Amino acid sequence: MWLSKEFEGARLAATAIALVLATPGAYLAGASYLADRREAAADTDAKTKNIAAAVAVAETRQRAQLIGPGAHRIDLSFRYRAEPANNAEGAEPQGSLTGIVAYYRRVNPARLVITGEPGAGKTLIALDLLLGLLTSPDRADTDPVPVRLSLAGWDTDRSFRQWLADQVHQHFRDRGITAADALVLVDHHRILPVLDGLDEMDADTTPIGRRRATRVLQQLNAYQDPTGSAPVILTCRTTQYEQLAARDLRLREAARIEIDPVTASQATAYLTTRSTNPDRWTSVLDELTAAPGGTLARALNTPWRLNLAVTAYEERHPDTLTYPYDPAYLLTLASPNVVRDHLLDRYVPAATQQHPTHPDRYRPEQTHRWLTAIATHLTATTTAAGPTTDIVLHQLWPMAGARRVRAADTLLTTLLLLVCTALLVTQLPIGSSLGQLFLAGGVVPSVLSTVWQASSHVVPDPKSLQLHLLHSRAQRGQIARELVRGLASGLLAGLAVGLTFALLVFLSVEPTFALLALLVSALLARRVFGLAGELVAPLNDAPPTEPRRALRDDVVVGLTMGFTVGLVSGLALGLTLMFVVALIFGVSYGFGLGFGLAFGLALGLAFGLRMAGASRRYVVFLCCASGQLPWRLGAFLHWAYGAGLLRISGRAYQFRHRELQDWLASHSVP
């Protein structure tokens, strides 16, 4: 008993001494941990502000394009539609566009579903809400940043968390947001997802149980933050959402609103404000006032249709500036569908002529033909998984015939590489040994790999450059140091490769030894390629700021990588042959220099063509699509975006409205 008490006292004393001795270390460790936490929080806040600034600029531009000249907005009204269960609290029975921010803030939890008919203004309300949340004077630094994303491209086999993080990374890589940063922002709920186009994920004939929209709602219902259901804003056409809701598939703990049709008085006010000469619209305005439920009023009861009407009838003759078309013609049309088709038929030539900067760059019939080809392709590639709405430049190549483009890509790539390989072989002296042939064959694996990629139906995503970092002096210095270090390391490894290959020329051509030496050389060459990749790594990992940027950067990466690999391997091999082997074996210096340069050219070209696989396939596609599409397709699509025929969503173009895409696909002749 006494011993046990003594032992307990000794144990307590030892524990006390250990605590005293450990206190400074524990204090320092705790202080370091808190400092790290503060630094991480400050970094997260800075990245959040960075994203918020980018979103505000991009979405302000997008809203201006939707509204059109004059910045006149219809104050759309909406009604709250209560579901049988799982409704959010605080939703008012009615609301309007101008009060959407206050309406949303009363909803608890902050989950909102915006529904309406096609063209009713769902995207416009989502944009106003997004910009209102960003510019609100009482916005806190810790508030999540609303980011609008298109649901059409979501592969629902991936979790919502992974998809959202990937989208944030893709959209804001040019702002320095890495994949790891995006995941941290998503996990800390610093991103408020504004998800546009639930109705565009599936074909109407797809069974409800197999629709991607069904899986989207299931995943969003499981999306939570520490307080419960996490904030989400979702848009969908009324019909499609009600089809899902009829099977008890809906966004839980959410408030659903439905946009009302534009009234005759709202349409009258809009046409009066948007037109440059309201007197021309007198007969239309009188008809809307006299028959608010008539054919014309029902045809012009959405912002999209009103925008079509103004665009179609505000067109002027380029020389006389007179109006060639009278809006009174609308009164002669028999039904809302006839009015719709008439306005869509007039929209492309009118928007072309009214382009704010380059109205005469493309003729209306050209524009219609090219856009029809793209719309037809999107319609033809619609699958059971859902319709295609994104116009991504490097993914359009099947338009010209998938087999035809792949065959042309393979043929042209093979011919180009054969020319360079033939140039390399010409540098070998007559009567070359087997070892010299092995030396020349060092480029064969890279050539075969590039040709195999050219024949594949899978095209890699474009590579990109983070050139915005060059605006910072500190970043410029860091990048320069990394480039010099990578070049030096690559040159040293290249010398090892060159020496190994050179020894093959003069050592015994015993097959076993030759194969072993070739294997060692291949492993060393792989190291050269890895080091060459490190040369552009400081500039890599940036997204396109607009859809054309992706292929432009892909070309730059291909040229940079090809030049780097060619320079390192050619210089290393040339120096080895000139100053090492020549001194030992008395071989001509000219052979070493010429062969090294030819080797570097062939290897660099093969590597560059492989790295720029997306842009290479795109160029081949344009050659195969000659006559079907313009040669400068990217420039044309950007011009069409400026004319209001297309819109931008991430790295893709989309038609201004799905109704326009469907109409063009079924009307090849205007």
HUKA-V459765 format. One record per backbone hydrogen bond with DSSP energy under -0.5 kcal/mol. NH is the residue of the N-H (numbers start at 1). CO is the residue of the C=O. E is the energy in kcal/mol with one decimal. If there is no record, write none. Layout:
<<NH	CO	E> <NH	CO	E>>
//
This chain:
<<5	1	-2.1> <6	2	-2.5> <7	3	-2.7> <8	4	-2.3> <9	5	-2.5> <10	6	-2.5> <11	7	-2.4> <12	8	-2.4> <13	9	-2.3> <14	10	-2.7> <15	11	-2.3> <16	12	-2.4> <17	13	-2.6> <18	14	-2.6> <19	15	-2.3> <20	16	-2.3> <21	17	-2.7> <22	18	-2.4> <23	19	-1.4> <24	20	-0.6> <25	21	-0.5> <26	22	-3.2> <27	23	-3.1> <28	24	-2.8> <29	25	-2.9> <30	26	-2.8> <31	27	-2.7> <32	28	-2.6> <33	29	-2.4> <34	30	-2.5> <35	31	-2.4> <36	32	-2.5> <37	33	-2.4> <38	34	-2.6> <39	35	-2.5> <40	36	-2.7> <41	37	-2.5> <42	38	-2.5> <43	39	-2.2> <44	40	-2.4> <45	41	-2.5> <46	42	-2.3> <47	43	-2.3> <48	44	-2.3> <49	45	-2.3> <50	46	-2.1> <51	47	-2.4> <52	48	-2.5> <53	49	-2.3> <54	50	-1.8> <55	51	-2.8> <56	52	-2.3> <57	53	-1.8> <58	54	-2.3> <59	55	-2.8> <60	56	-1.5> <61	57	-1.6> <62	58	-1.9> <63	59	-2.5> <64	60	-2.0> <65	61	-1.7> <66	62	-1.9> <67	63	-2.5> <68	64	-2.3> <71	68	-1.6> <73	71	-0.5> <76	74	-2.3> <78	95	-2.3> <79	258	-2.3> <80	93	-2.6> <81	256	-3.2> <82	80	-0.7> <88	254	-1.5> <89	108	-3.3> <95	78	-1.9> <97	76	-2.3> <99	96	-0.7> <100	97	-1.4> <103	99	-2.1> <104	100	-2.5> <105	101	-2.1> <106	102	-0.9> <106	103	-0.8> <107	103	-0.5> <107	104	-1.3> <108	89	-2.7> <111	109	-2.7> <112	232	-2.4> <113	255	-2.6> <114	112	-0.5> <114	234	-3.6> <115	113	-0.6> <115	257	-2.7> <116	236	-0.8> <120	117	-2.3> <125	121	-2.4> <126	122	-2.3> <127	123	-2.5> <128	124	-2.4> <129	125	-2.5> <130	126	-2.5> <131	127	-2.9> <132	128	-2.3> <133	129	-2.3> <134	130	-1.7> <135	131	-2.1> <136	132	-0.7> <139	136	-1.6> <143	140	-1.5> <145	190	-2.8> <146	144	-0.6> <147	192	-2.2> <149	194	-2.8> <151	196	-2.4> <153	150	-0.5> <154	151	-1.9> <156	154	-1.0> <158	155	-2.4> <163	159	-2.6> <164	160	-2.9> <165	161	-2.2> <166	162	-2.3> <167	163	-2.4> <168	164	-2.4> <169	165	-2.3> <170	166	-2.8> <171	167	-2.6> <172	168	-1.8> <173	169	-0.6> <175	172	-1.2> <176	173	-1.9> <177	172	-1.8> <178	176	-0.9> <182	178	-2.5> <183	179	-1.9> <184	180	-2.0> <185	181	-2.5> <186	182	-2.3> <187	183	-2.7> <188	184	-2.0> <189	186	-1.5> <190	185	-3.0> <191	185	-0.5> <192	145	-2.6> <193	191	-0.7> <193	231	-0.5> <194	147	-2.7> <195	193	-0.7> <195	233	-3.2> <196	149	-3.1> <196	194	-0.6> <198	235	-2.3> <200	197	-1.1> <201	198	-1.1> <206	203	-1.5> <210	207	-1.6> <211	207	-0.5> <211	208	-1.2> <215	211	-1.1> <216	212	-2.3> <217	213	-2.3> <218	214	-1.9> <219	215	-2.3> <220	216	-2.7> <221	217	-2.1> <222	218	-0.8> <223	220	-0.9> <224	222	-0.7> <225	228	-3.1> <228	225	-1.9> <230	223	-1.8> <232	110	-1.2> <233	193	-2.2> <234	112	-2.6> <235	195	-2.1> <236	114	-2.1> <238	116	-1.7> <241	237	-2.2> <242	238	-2.6> <243	239	-1.8> <244	240	-1.6> <245	241	-2.8> <246	242	-2.0> <247	244	-1.4> <248	245	-2.1> <249	244	-2.1> <250	248	-0.6> <252	250	-0.7> <253	86	-1.3> <254	86	-1.2> <254	251	-0.6> <255	111	-2.6> <256	254	-0.5> <257	113	-3.0> <257	255	-0.5> <258	79	-2.5> <259	115	-2.5> <260	77	-2.7> <262	301	-3.1> <267	263	-2.5> <268	264	-2.4> <269	265	-2.2> <270	266	-2.4> <271	267	-2.7> <272	268	-2.1> <273	269	-2.0> <274	270	-2.9> <275	271	-1.7> <280	277	-1.8> <281	278	-1.5> <282	279	-1.6> <285	281	-2.9> <286	282	-2.8> <287	283	-1.9> <288	284	-2.3> <289	285	-2.0> <290	286	-2.7> <291	287	-2.6> <294	291	-2.1> <298	294	-2.3> <299	295	-1.8> <300	296	-1.7> <301	298	-0.7> <304	119	-1.6> <306	302	-2.1> <307	303	-2.3> <308	304	-2.1> <309	305	-2.4> <310	306	-2.3> <311	307	-2.4> <312	308	-2.6> <313	309	-2.1> <314	310	-1.4> <317	322	-3.1> <321	317	-2.1> <324	322	-0.7> <327	325	-0.5> <329	326	-2.1> <330	327	-1.9> <331	328	-1.6> <332	329	-1.6> <333	330	-1.1> <339	335	-2.2> <340	336	-2.4> <341	337	-2.5> <342	338	-2.3> <343	339	-2.4> <344	340	-2.5> <345	341	-2.1> <346	342	-1.6> <347	343	-1.3> <348	344	-0.9> <350	346	-1.9> <351	347	-3.1> <352	348	-2.3> <353	349	-2.2> <354	350	-1.8> <355	352	-1.1> <361	358	-1.1> <367	363	-2.7> <368	364	-2.7> <369	365	-2.1> <370	366	-2.7> <371	367	-2.5> <372	368	-2.3> <373	369	-1.9> <374	370	-1.8> <375	371	-2.8> <376	372	-2.7> <377	373	-1.9> <378	374	-2.4> <379	375	-2.2> <380	376	-2.5> <381	377	-1.8> <382	379	-1.2> <383	386	-1.6> <386	383	-1.5> <388	378	-0.6> <389	387	-0.5> <391	653	-3.6> <392	390	-0.9> <393	391	-0.6> <395	392	-1.9> <396	393	-1.4> <399	396	-2.6> <400	397	-1.3> <401	398	-1.8> <405	401	-2.7> <406	402	-2.3> <407	403	-2.6> <408	404	-2.4> <409	405	-2.7> <410	406	-2.5> <411	407	-2.6> <412	408	-2.7> <413	409	-2.2> <414	410	-2.3> <415	411	-2.5> <416	412	-2.3> <417	413	-2.3> <418	414	-2.5> <419	415	-2.0> <420	416	-1.6> <421	417	-2.6> <422	418	-2.8> <423	419	-2.0> <424	420	-1.8> <425	421	-2.3> <426	422	-2.0> <427	424	-1.2> <428	425	-1.8> <432	429	-0.7> <437	433	-1.8> <438	434	-2.2> <439	435	-2.0> <440	436	-2.4> <441	437	-2.2> <442	439	-1.4> <443	440	-1.1> <444	441	-1.3> <447	443	-2.3> <448	444	-3.0> <449	445	-2.2> <450	446	-2.0> <451	447	-2.4> <452	448	-2.4> <453	449	-2.0> <454	450	-2.1> <455	451	-1.4> <456	452	-0.5> <456	453	-1.1> <459	457	-0.6> <466	539	-6.6> <467	465	-1.2> <469	466	-1.6> <470	467	-1.7> <471	468	-1.7> <472	469	-1.7> <476	472	-2.5> <477	473	-2.3> <478	474	-2.2> <479	475	-2.9> <480	476	-2.4> <481	477	-2.3> <482	478	-2.3> <483	479	-2.5> <484	480	-2.4> <485	481	-2.5> <486	482	-2.6> <487	483	-2.5> <488	484	-2.5> <489	485	-2.4> <490	486	-2.6> <491	487	-2.3> <492	488	-2.1> <493	489	-2.4> <494	490	-2.5> <495	491	-2.3> <496	492	-1.7> <497	493	-2.2> <498	494	-3.1> <499	495	-2.8> <500	496	-2.1> <501	497	-2.6> <502	498	-2.8> <503	499	-2.3> <504	500	-1.1> <505	501	-0.9> <505	502	-1.0> <506	502	-0.9> <507	503	-2.8> <514	510	-2.9> <515	511	-2.7> <516	512	-2.1> <517	513	-2.9> <518	514	-2.3> <519	515	-2.1> <520	516	-2.2> <521	517	-2.3> <522	518	-2.3> <523	519	-2.2> <524	520	-2.2> <525	521	-2.7> <526	522	-2.1> <527	523	-1.4> <528	524	-1.8> <529	525	-2.3> <530	526	-2.3> <531	527	-2.4> <532	528	-2.4> <533	529	-2.2> <534	530	-1.5> <535	531	-1.0> <535	532	-0.5> <536	532	-0.7> <536	533	-0.7> <537	533	-0.8> <538	534	-0.6> <539	536	-1.0> <540	536	-0.7> <540	537	-1.1> <541	464	-0.7> <549	546	-2.1> <550	546	-0.5> <550	547	-0.7> <552	548	-1.6> <553	549	-2.6> <554	550	-1.8> <555	551	-2.0> <556	552	-1.6> <557	553	-2.7> <558	554	-2.4> <559	555	-2.7> <560	556	-2.7> <561	557	-3.1> <562	558	-2.7> <563	559	-2.6> <564	560	-2.4> <565	561	-2.8> <566	562	-2.6> <567	563	-2.8> <568	564	-2.8> <569	565	-2.6> <570	566	-2.2> <571	567	-2.5> <572	568	-2.3> <573	569	-2.5> <574	570	-2.6> <575	571	-2.7> <576	572	-2.1> <577	573	-2.5> <578	574	-2.3> <579	575	-2.7> <580	575	-0.5> <580	576	-1.7> <581	576	-2.1> <582	577	-1.1> <584	580	-1.5> <585	581	-3.4> <586	582	-1.8> <592	588	-1.4> <593	589	-2.3> <594	590	-2.7> <595	591	-2.6> <596	592	-2.1> <597	593	-2.3> <598	594	-2.3> <599	595	-2.7> <600	596	-2.5> <601	597	-2.3> <602	598	-2.3> <603	599	-2.6> <604	600	-2.7> <605	601	-2.4> <606	602	-2.1> <607	603	-2.4> <608	604	-2.8> <609	605	-2.6> <610	606	-1.6> <611	607	-2.5> <612	608	-2.3> <613	610	-1.1> <616	612	-2.4> <617	613	-2.2> <618	614	-1.8> <619	615	-2.2> <620	616	-2.1> <621	617	-2.4> <622	618	-2.2> <623	619	-1.8> <624	620	-2.2> <625	621	-2.1> <626	623	-1.0> <627	629	-0.8> <628	625	-1.9> <629	625	-2.0> <633	631	-1.4> <636	632	-2.0> <637	633	-2.6> <638	634	-2.1> <639	635	-2.0> <640	636	-2.6> <641	637	-1.9> <642	638	-2.0> <643	639	-1.6> <644	641	-1.1> <645	640	-2.3> <646	640	-1.1> <647	654	-3.1> <649	652	-3.0> <652	649	-1.7> <653	391	-2.2> <654	647	-2.6> <656	645	-2.5> <660	657	-0.8> <661	657	-1.6> <662	658	-2.5> <663	659	-2.0> <664	660	-2.4> <665	661	-2.1> <666	662	-1.0> <666	663	-0.6> <667	663	-0.5> <667	664	-1.0>>
//
